[in-house]
Structure formats: C-alpha cells, structure tokens
Amino acid sequence: MRIVRASMILVLLLSAFAGPGRLYAQESGVTPSPITPATPSDTGIAQSDSQAKTGELLLRTESGELIPVRGILPDSVLDGLLLSVMEQRSVPRYTVAQQELSGSIDRDEVTLKLQLEIQVHPAEEWVTVPMMFGDVYVKHFDHQSRGANDRAVPQFFGEQNSRQLHLFGAGVHTVTVELMGKARSSAPGVRQLSLNLLSATVSHAEVAFASPVELQPLPPGSVYTPTRDDKGVRSVKFYGLSQSFNLAWTDVVQQVAQKPVIQVQSSMTLDLTTIPVNLTGLQKLQVSGSPVSELNITFPGGFQLQEVDVRNSSGISILNNFEITSSAGTANGTGPITALVRLTAATEAALTLSFDLELVNRTFPQDIRVSLPAVKDANVQSGDLDILFPTGLLVEQTVVEGAQRKRVASDTDNSIAATAFRMRSTDSHVVLHVEETEAQFAVSPELTLQPVAQNVMLTARYPISVLTGDLLDLAVYWPGYSSGEWQILPGTTRLISGKTSVPLSLPQSETEKDVLRMTFRERQSGEFTVEFQAYAPLAAVRSGEIQLRCPEIQTRLGQPFVLTTIESDEYSIRPISMGTGELLPTVPMPTPTSTVAVGSGLKSESWLHDDASVPIRLELPAQAPSVRASIQLGMQPRGADIEVLETISLEVEHRDLTNLSLKVPFGIFPTVRLAGKSEVLRASIDSETHWSFRLPEARRGSLTFEVHYKWTPEVTTDPMPLILPESAEVLSIEAGTGFNTGITVQGASDWRPVYSEVFDAAWHSSTPVTSVPLRWQTSPALTTGDSPDLILARTQIVGTQRLTTTIAIFEKLPEMISMETPLDVGSPVILCDIRCDQQSLTSPEAQQQGDVRWEKIVERGVIRWTVRLSAAAQKSENDSGPHLIECRTRTQVPPQSSLWQIATLKRVVFTGESPAIPVVWCTTTQDDLRTAGASTDFISLTHSGTELLPWGENTRAFSDRQLKSLLSPYPVELQLMTMDRLDHWISLSDRHDLFFGSAESGVLRLNLVPFVSLLLVSAMICVGFFLMMSVLQRISAVIPLLFIGCTSLVSWLILPEWTALLAPYVAMGILFGTVSVIFQRMVSDRRNRFPQASQVGEYPTIFGFSGMLSHSGNERSEPIVVPAGSKSEFNVSSFV
C-alpha cells in the first residue's frame, strides 16, 4: 500500500508543477512528446540531458535541473508507467476499415469508383489522409459520417504526392470518389493501369471490360478471379489489394471468318528400283488468311497410301491422325485415293507434309500414271517429279501432259538411270509403260572350310556381276540339303554391296527340293556379293558320313568352285574329289577369308573344283603344335669382351606362346626384348642354365626376339657358347661380324662361309650346335711415341662442300699410325711422302702390300683407321729429314643463311698425338665471303689490325713473321718443308686466313660473313648517321666523328680481328652519311629565303621558324628597345 500511495503522490506532483517539464529520454529515431521543449540557451538542461541515460524518466525542478526518477521509485513501478505511456502513443490516428474499388475499362478509357470507410480516432483534431491515386483524376467526391460536427476537406490538386484528405471528428467516415483516366501502353498491344491505394483491413476490386481481353501476368501474390467466355476475359475480381495496384491486358482482336489461302510446292520421287515400286514426296504448304485444322488430299491412282506425316517449321510433328475416305475407280482399288489428314491444332503457318505410296500391282508389264497429290481448296499447286529406274526395266514415256522435262536433282548410283519433270498443276500427269528385261550376270562361287570346335564351318560367297538387266531374286541349288547334313546358320545370309551389308532370308522352296530362294529388297545391278554360312558335325565329316556337295546358283549350274581351307590348331583340311580319289589341284588365288586366316597365324590353301556335281570328301588329320627357330648372331669386340646380338626368329604353329624358355650357358647374363620394342622382358631363372621370359600377351605365328649378352674368351681359339631356345626345332644358325674385327669362324666342318646382307663376313650352320668355334686376332695397340711433331691443316670452303687436308709431320716415320675421321666424311685418302714422292696407303695396290684396317665407333661418332707403315719405314731408314702423312677428306654441310654462316671445321685426329702439338690451320674461301675466328683456342696469324694504319705492315709480312717465330724450335729441314707447303697453299687462293692453335683445341669455328652483309652494315651506318645528324642539327659533325674514332680505337684493342674486318665498311658508311648530311644542310639553307635574324624577336609575327629562336630568346626578362631611326628588314618584298 505504501508503494501505491507513493506512486499516486508522484503522479500528482508531476501534474502540478513538473508536467510541462517532463522529458522522456529515448533512443534516436523515436519522436518525443510535444511537451514544452527546453530552449537551446538553457545550459543546465543541456548538461542534464547529456548526463541522462536513454530510457529514463526525468523531473525538472524550478531551477531547471533534471533529476532522474528511477532513484525515487522502484524499478518495477517505473517500468509500468513507461509501458503505459508507450501504449497510449502506439494507437494510430486513423485506420481504413474497408476499401471497395469498382470500374469499367473500354479499350484505353478507365472509369473507377473508390469507396473508403475510414475510422478516425482523435475526437477534436484534424486527421490528414494521403490520397495519391496515380494515373487517374477525380471526377466526383462524396463524404458521409454519423457525427453532426464531422467534416471532410479534400485537397485533390497540385502534385500527386501532395494530394490529401483532411477529416475531423471521431468515428467512421465514408468517402466515395469517382475517378477517370487512360491506360498507358507498356508494350506494343499491351495496356496497363497503375493505382496507388491505401492499406485497408478489408479490400477488394472488380473491373469489367467492354470488350474481351487477355490478361498479362500479374504481380506475384495477387489473388484474383477472372470471368471468361469463348472470346476472352470479360471481368476480373481482386482480393486483398496492395498499395501498388497494377493491371495489364491486351485486347482480343476479333477474327473475321475467311477462307484460308494455301500454296503447295511438291517434290516427288518415283523409285522403280524398289520392290514394290515406291512413290515418296514432300509437300511444302504455306497457309495464310485463316488457320486450318485438317487437310483433304487426293493421291494418284494405282498406289496404296502407307504413311503420312505433317511437321511445322520447327520440325515438330503436328499430325493427329489420317483417314482414307474414298478410293474411287476400278474395283481393285487402282483409282485415286482421298485422305483426310487431321492436325493437333488449327495452324496458320508453313507446313511440310511427307507421304509414302506403294504401287499396288507388282507385275510387269504395266502402265503407271503419276500426278501431283491435290490438296483441296489450294490456290497454287506445282511440283517436281524425279523418276529412278534400274537397267533391268524398260521404261517408255507414253503420255506427258502439262509437264516439262527438267534436270535431275537427286544423286543416284551409276547403275541407276534417272529423269525428271516439272509438273505445272494437279492436272499434269506422266504415264510410263514399264517392262522387265532378262537379266544376264556372271558369278564366281567361292567356298571356305574351317574346323571350329566340334563342327566344320562352310562359308559360301557368290560374287555376282550383272551385265544386263537386274536381279530381283536368286535361287541356290544345294544337293542333299533337305537331308539335314548341312545346316545354314540363321542370320548369316547377307547381301554385300561395297561397304554396305544387308541381312537377307534364305528359306527353302516349298515347290522345289534342295532349292533355297532369296528375294532382294530392291532390284540389284552392277556388282554385289551374296554370302551365307553353314555347318556340319566334325565327327561325321571325319568319318566320311557327310560329304560336301557344292551349293550352286540354279540358273548357273556347272560353274567351277574355288575352295579355301583354313586349318585350326586341332585339325587341317584336305579336300579329295570322289570322282578321282585324289586331292583337288591347288591354285594361287588368295581370297578375303584366306587373308584374314594368314593374319591370325593360321595356314590356308586354295583349291580348284571344276565339276561341282562331283561330291568332295573332306579329310581332317589331327594337328601337332610346333615351334621352329632360326638364329642369327652378330659379334663385335668390346675391349677384352665380345658383344653378341643374337636374333631368334620363331615360327609358332597351332599353339599360343606365353613365355620364351632359353638354355643359357653358365656365366652369361642376357637381356631379351621383342624385336622393335624397347621394354626388356622379365626373366624367371628356373635353374642355372634354364631361363624363362614371360611375354606381354600370348602370341603365335612369326615372332622375333633380340638377345644381348657379352662373352669373355679365355684364349683366342676358345669356342663361344650359344643361347638356344628350348622346346623348339632349330633350323639354321648364322654367325657374322664386321670388317677388321679380327673374329673368324673356323676349325669345324659344320660351318661354311656364306654371303650376308647384314654382316661383312658370315658363316652358316644347318646342323644343331651349341657353340661357335671362334678365332680372335686382336690388333696391336698404339703407343704415345707415335705422336707427330707438327700438324698442318687446310680447309677449302666451296659452297656447301668442305675439303679438308690434314698433314702430320714426323721426324722419324713410325711403323704404324692410327687416325680417326668423323662418320659423315666417308673413306679418306691417306698419302705417305717418302723420297720426295707420295704413295697412297689406301689404294688397292697399297692394300695388297700393307695392312689397312678400319673400325666404326658409333658411341664416339668416328671411324678409326689403322695403317701399317713397316714397309715404308724400312725404305725411310736411310732417308734423313722429316716425313709427311697426308689425309684428305670431303664433307657436305646443309645450306645456311645467305646473310650469316657459322662453320665448324673438323680435321683428321691422330690417335697418338700429344695435346701440345702446334696446329697451323689454313682456310680458303670464295671471293664473296669474309672470315672471322669464333674459337678462343685459335689465334689469327693474318688479322693483326696494323694493316689499317698507313705505316703498318701488310698481311703476308705479318703472317711470315709469325710463322718463323712459331717454327723456330724445329729443325731447319722441318721449317723449310712446312713453309713450302704453307706457301703452296697460300698461292692457290687470294682469299686465305691462317690460324694457330694446339692439338687439344679441337675443331675450328669460323664466322663466314658474305660481302652483301658487309654492304648492308655500311648502309645501316650511313642511314643511322644521317638521321642522327638531321635530328641533332646544332651538334657539329666533329663530335660524332670524334666519338666514332675513339670507339674504333677501343674496339681495335679488344677485338682486332673483327675491327680489321668491319673497319673499311664502317668508314664507308660514315663517309656517305657525312656527305648526305652536308648536302641536306646546303639544300635546306638555300630553300629558306628569310634572312638570319640578327636580334631576338625581330620579326613581328606569331609564327615561328625552325631554328630561328634560341633558348635565350624564349626566356628574356626585359623588352628590347629599337632605335627610332632604325628600319626593319622585314617587308612585303621578302615574299616576292
């Protein structure tokens, strides 16, 4: 009670003196009560407001200070007071209880009536209700209310957003507004009405249309009920109106009943090659003016309608069904056919009608009348007719009325004739008289026999070539077929024409015994093949109970047959004639079936049976699996070992080989590969001498394996063991080696030398052996004492040819020399200089006296030549002075760029040469090439750079001085011999270069610069110098010339060889560039007719002239005073 009493006292105090100053501190966004506000100048209130918390109730004292009430009253009482105040403020000032909208729409004229029931809550206050209707205007306003003092003031003028309705008096106000407006056009043919309504508790609308319409999609969530008749929507009702009311519709255009306009273009094909004769076609219909739901079509007589389809422009079928309404004419149904084609829906667009007709009468001779299918009520009907007829029919055009011959548009086979007509109307027709001709054809029957499982399969093939006429059916006479000895496999009878295979049926004739008759789907002409398969029990065939009688073409009896027998893994086939009791004669005539048999590893044979009436007995002897092997050995010395490549060729018959079993001698570890494959087969060692290699897949037929291994002989005559295949019959063994290997096969009668396309020397053995008796004579080794004292080399560069001469100078001629040449140079010419004449060591005469051997070293890409000089050395024992060994080689290189070439020159390398041996290399080129060394290991003896100076020595004097200093450590005779040979080389060509290096320098790399490229460099320097001096006109020509001179001096110090090569052409370019710049400046000065300005700013014009204004004139800071008595030189006469 104390709490209640204190609350009442607090309320009274607030009402007495603090009521006007009550403030409610609240969050932002909520408007405070319109109590007397505190002035901005009240500092105390501002400070108290800043200290107050949100959601607090404050008391203002007489001094204006705000005091929180929460400290005086309990929190529960204070929260209840705050909640009561908030509930009083949450009641709206007005609500729309009900909203009724009704109206009518006549095309774009809109008449509406809006009735609102508005509940106003304040009693003695004006309430403002917004009335923004949208695209309509107020035609009439009415207000009704129960209160005597209730009033309504509409404000329906001005902008849409400022239209309002002011209501006074608590209670229900009924407002009726009549509106009028026009609908907007949102799209072609679419009208739209948009209204802004009030939110009401209960609302609905009803809109009536003066003419039928179709509603457009309404906003999602709209609840409406349209009233529709057969012409369209008449009215629509809405429930639960939203503030944004939108309604869109399109007017339904009333269709005037009119007759459709149909235009028809037909395309037909009469195919006389099919059985029966087929008439197919397409009719393109263009329907306009009025839609059609059915078509009445009359087809030509004598045909039977099989199929009709109608599709629209999108290719979708719109056929509902079709019905043959009448078949006029004769009693057998050969008159015109009338069909009613019904569509799924009435259509007014482009249609495509396809039809398929078959000729009723299938016998010939007869007359066939062809005309256009007539569409009822069509205005224009024309079309084309293509006629296809085979060579076996005689076709005559007896009547052609209203038609004109045209070019054939269809693509036909060469064996089919064709003609075409243009049909002008439905009255146009063509009558054809068709007769059959007797077919003349040739046939070459073939039979293929093969044992398969427990049966013997027979494949009969009849390649037929039709000479005249065509074939409609074919009869096969097979004696004894009705007894059931041989049975035809179902589904194996086929007609093969080119790459096309068509299944056929081969039933037995009911009227003729042992006759099988097949009927083709269409008439056949040209070349084709008929094939079928049959089988018989293998046991009955082996015992002779079932024999083979050849199935013949009934109209071509007595034709010879070609029999192809294919063996299996279990049995082979041998055909024996019952007339002679002997095997049939074989013929070398492969058939497609035998080709497939060879591909599968099975043997096949072809036999000729010239009398088909004689039966054949088939013998089937059992097969035995066999593996036959042929071995080929290739031997090559590798140090102290012999490397062996053993090629094992196997012929596997009547079995599948899954692994290779080899007998490997002890101490040999081979690697096995399939020929042509890089993968090594995985080995499984069963014992020390029995190895097994598993194949990736089971194989049969011809197989080739490559076996690599090394063998080390203990003595030079030690027999080499062989790796042999197990469970295989070895037919032959061939062993071979290369030239100059020192390996021979001898000492056994089982081996004899033979010619080989693979080896330089080969031996053959036809008896099984387990080893090869070898004799290995190794070549003597060379020592470092065989090194020459000096090496001279000369290379002549002529186009793509490189002619290289290498000379080794010895003070004492060794007994043996060894040299290496690249693989691509071929056989060199080796000469030895003894007693002032040269003897060839590689000529046939010299090879008979000396010992010359060669060996290919593929890993290093060289050929090693070993030459014995014992005879020559004996001749030179009494000779004093050095001796020469000369080797000449020739190399051809591919063509390179015509502007820049890089040449890599190679010489003959002597095996015993010391790395420090001096090498002098002379190169001669064509006159249009200039050389520059690209190898850092060689220095030039001809390009020193001093020849560019006027006081410098020439190239020949410089090279002579350099050579004398290089040869000074050698004896005088060697110096004279070297200088004579070099002088001889230099005298042969005017364009030569000398380079000096050592034996370890290897190849000589040269840059070959054509004369055209040097001229191009001169031209580029000339153009660059001219452009630079033209852009930088104020720079004197002395500066770039001085810069170029310094740069040339530095280049000469760093790269004297390149500087000596390019300096003349660079100087020539600079000279021409300087002359061009001087000439250009003279022409420019003569063309400028204005005098040079003596003072800056002398000419009174806004246009400037190039080069007349200096930098100082642009930045002058004071005006220039011209004396009064002076006169400007600028006058009109300057332009004359």
Summary of the structure (lengths in Angstrom):
residues: 1136
radius of gyration: 59.0
end to end distance: 125.0
largest distance: 164.4
contacts: 3236
relative contact order: 0.04
helix: 17%
strand: 46%
